[in-house]
Structures are given as structure tokens and as C-alpha cells.
Amino acid sequence: MSTAFTLQAATPDTLADIHALHPDPAEAARRLSATQERVRAGQLDPARFLLLRGDGAVQGVCFVGPNARVPLFPTYRADTPAGALTAFLRELRRRVSDTPDRQLLLDDTLVTPRPEEAVQAGWVPESQHVIYRTDLRDRPHAPDPDVTAVSPDDPGVQEALRELGHPDWEAAEGWTLHALRREGQVLALGATGPGGRPGEAGLDLIGVRPAQRGRGYGARLHAHLLGVAAQTFASHTGGTDAGNHAMRRTFERNGSVLIASQSYYRQP
């Protein structure tokens, strides 16, 4: 492969290039149709897509949206030359330089993470996360006898929330707070409710009180919350810091499957 490449913004005539790297041709066609419709309706500016081309083919694509809180999710071919990829990631950094909190996210379900090129482009490694998915279909619900639904206004719960660093925690719509208690003492707190996608549960394992950690209470509460969620939802997707081995063991103990690793980079 040659090292010649170009960096260009997409145009109404090159919308197909935006989805050229999608591995499923049928899904790529569906997404292209939706993109074309949004462009025609004035809902999407093609110039927000940065395209990396080399050897007459699309090598990389990234959408630079207006929401500064959403990281950049580039896709690129695994065999993209180092110099071309570095230039691509550097141009992305230039495009968001006016929003210094904007991050770059390399997800191994989309790309082969290449930290050397990211660092060479001026991005600074910040953190690594892992994502787990739990299939809740046909999951038996065996309620933990020590876990009950509670109110955040309960005095014992309030004390635990303060100790866990969440004194102002409030239940979002459709969410329920649960406490694991022993001999009347709140040992751990968590909540469950609707997630961000249809049929998907959300879980917030708020935490185990420091003096009670290492005794399996977090795994027990997590299993209970999954059982509660299984009565309404088909799946749960959640993540944690890659170095949080205790939470990773909890996911794995309760039947969750690792589906992605994500590397976050910040601007200097």
C-alpha cells in the first residue's frame, strides 16, 4: 500500500464514503439511505464527516458532531499506513481544539487501537474501560433475601449514600433503589431502571460501604439487580475501568460477557 493519502470533508456527492467501512453491506446501505434523507432534510451537515482516503479507497471516517461531551469515535482500516493514520487523528484534534474537553475514543469493536499513532498525533492517553453485556432473557430471578427496595430518604440509606459519595442521589424516572442489609445495617446500594436503548436495562451499582468491601456483597447486589431487570428487559450493557478487577470479577461471576475495550485520550 502506498503512503499517499488525502483528508477531506464529506460532501452530498460522497455520502456513500461515510459508510464504506461498515462490514455489513446491507446495513451500510440502510445507513446510507438514512444519512441521505437527513442531509436532504437539512438535519445533517456532510462536512462534519472527515474522510481519509488512500489508494483510491476510504481508509478512515469520523463524525465531528456539535456536542462537545460526545467523544470522537473514528473508524479506520487496520492496514492504514502509520503516517496517514497519524495525520487523520491529528486533523481530528485540530477540529476540536476549540473544545479542550473533547476526547478521542478508540473502541476495539470499531478499530484496531493504535496508541502510537494517537500519541504521535498529539492525543494524551487518559483511561481504559471495558464493556460487558448480560443477556437477561430467560434469566431466573432468585431474589436475595437481604436485598429490598428502599427510599433514598430512609435515614440509614441517606447515611450510606453520604459515605459512598452520593449524598444527592435521586432516582430517575422508572428507577428503583435497592439496599443490601444485614442486621438492619445498609451495607451496599444499587439501582435499576430503563437503559438508553429499547429493551435494555440500566444498572447503577452505587457501591459497598468501605468497611464491608471484599465480602461479596457487591456481587450479590449486582446479581439481584440483574434479576429484577430481567423481569422487564432483555439485556444489560455496562462498563467499568479496565483496572477495576473487583467489578470485572462481579460482571463475570454474574454471567456478563466482555464485548469491548475502549481507550480514551484527551487533548494536551
N, C-alpha and C positions, 0 to 999 in steps of 0.2 A: 504494500500500500504506500502511495506517495505521501509526502508531508504537506502538499499544497491543500489549503483549506480556505473557506470564506465564512464570515459571520454576518448574517443578515436577519433583519426583522421579517416576519411573515407578511404576506400581502393577501388580498382577496383571491389572487390567482394562484397562490401557493399553499392554500389551506390543507391540501392533501399531505403536504410535508409534515404538518403538525402531528399527524397520527401514523407516519410512515414506520416508526419503530415499534408499534404495537404488535405483539407476537400473534394475535388472532386477527386474520384478515376480515372476518365478518364483524367482529367488534370494532375494528378500525373503521370500517365502512359506516357502521352505525354512529360512531362518534363524529366522523367527518360530516355526516348529514346533520347532526345536531349542531355542530360548530358552524356550518354554512347558514343554518337557519338563524342562529344567534347573531351572526355577522350581518345578515340581511336585515334583521330587526333592529340593528344598532345597539345591541346589548353587549357586544364583544368587539374589541379593537384588535385586529390581527397583529398589529405592530407590537403588542405585548409579548408575543412569542419570539424568542431568539432561536434562530436556526444555525446549526453548524453543519457545513457541507464539505465533503471531500471526495475526490474520485467520482464526481458526478452523483453522489448519493448523500442522503441525510445521515449525519454522524451523531448529532445531538439536538435535543429540543428542550426548552424550558419556558414556562409561562411566568412572567413577572407581573403579578397582579397588583392591584392598588392597596390591598390590605397588608400593612407592614407587619402585622402579627403572624401572618402565614409564612412559613419558611419557603425558600425556593426548593422545588423538587425536580432537579434535572433528570433527564434520561439521556443516555448515550450508549453507543455500541462498545462492547468490551474491547474491540480491537482498534478503537480510536487512537491515533498516534498521540504520544505524550504531549508534544508541543501544541497540537490542535486542542486537546482537552484542557490544557493549562490556559490557553488563550480564551477558550469558551467560558471557563469558570472565572477568569479574571474580568471578562466583559460583564458577566452577571454581577460581580461585586461592584463594578463601576456603575451599573444601572441602579443599584440600591444604595449607593454611597450617601444619598441624602436622608436615608432612614437607617442610622447606625445600629439599631437593634435588630435589623432584619438578618435572619440566619440562613445558612445553607444546610440542607438535609440530604444526605446520601443514604438511600434506602436500598438494601441488598435485594429486594424484590423487583426493583426497577433498574438497578445498575450494579456493576461490579465496583464496590467502593475503591477509590484510588487516592489514598490520603496524600501521597507525594505530590500529585498534580494539584490537589486542593491547596496544600500549603504553599506550593510554588506560585499559585495564583493569588496568594495574599490572605487566604482564609486561615483562621486560627482554630485548631481543634478545641471543642468545648466539652462535649459529653457524648456518651454512647448509651443507647437504650435498646431494649429487647421487647418484642411484641408477642403476646401469647393469645391464642384463640381457644375457646372452650365450646364444644358442641353440647348444647343443653337439651337437644331432642332425646326423648325417652330417658332422660336422666332421673333416677329415683330421688325423691325428696325425703330424706331421713332427718327430720328436724333435730338439731342439737338441743338437748334438754336444758342446757344452761343459757341458751340464747332466746331473747324475747325482743319484740318491737317496743321501742321506748320513745319518749318525747325529749327533745333537746333541752326542755325546760325543767326536767327532773333534776333535783339538786345533785344526786350522785353522778348523773350524766354530765351536768354542767362542769363539775369538778374535773371529770376525766377529759372533757373537751379542752379545758384550760391547760391541763397537764400535757396534752398531746399537741398543743399549739394551735388549736382551732376554737378559740372561745366564742367566735361569732358564727359558727357553723349553723346554717339553716337548710332545711330540706327543700330541694327544688320540687316543682310540681310533679306528682306521681312517684316521688321518692319516699322511702321509709327508713328510719334509723333503727339499728339493731344493736343491742348490747349483750356481751357475754359476761355473765355474773357468776360469782362463786361466793356463797355465804353472804349474799346481799351486796357485795362489793363489785363495782363495774371494773372489769379487767381489760376489756377491748371493745372498740366501737367500729361499726361499719354501716354502710347504707347501700341500698339498691333501688333501681328505678329504670326508666327508659333510657336507652343509649342514643347515639346520634343517627342511627340508621334503622329503617323498619325491621322489626323482628329481632333487634339486638338489645341486650340488656346493658345497663351501666352499673358498675360497682365502684364504691369508694371505700376501700379498706382504710379507715381513718387511722387506726393504729392500736397497738397493745401498749398499755402503760409501762413505762420503763422498768419498774421493779418486777414486772410479770413476764418479761420477754424471755425467750428461749425455752418456753414450756409447751409450745404447740398451740397456744390459744389463737394466734393469728391464722394458722392453717384451719383450725376448727371453725372459726368465724367465717373465713373465706368459703369453706365448703357449704356452710349453712346458707350464706348469701346466694351462692350459685343454685342451691336447691330451691330457694324462694324464687329466684329469677326464672328458673326452668318452668315454673307454673304458668308463665306468661310469655316468655321469649324463647327464641330458637338458639341463640348463641350469645357469647360474650367475648369481646376483644379488649384486652388490657395490656398495659406495659409497665415497665419499671426500669430503673437504672441498671445497666449491664453488670455493675458491680454489686448489686443488691442480691447477694446469693440466698439470703433467707427468703425473700419474696419469690425468687425464681424457684426455690425448692417448694414453696407453697403452691405456685402455679402447677408445677409438675406433679406434685402429690395429688392434686385435685383434678387431674385429667386434662390439663391445658397443654396445648401443643405450641412450641416455638414456631412462629411463622415469619418473623422478620427481625433483622438487626439494623439499627439506624445510627448513623454518625452525624452529630450536629457540629457545625462550625459557625463561628462568629466573625464579625468584621474586626479588624485591628483597632 
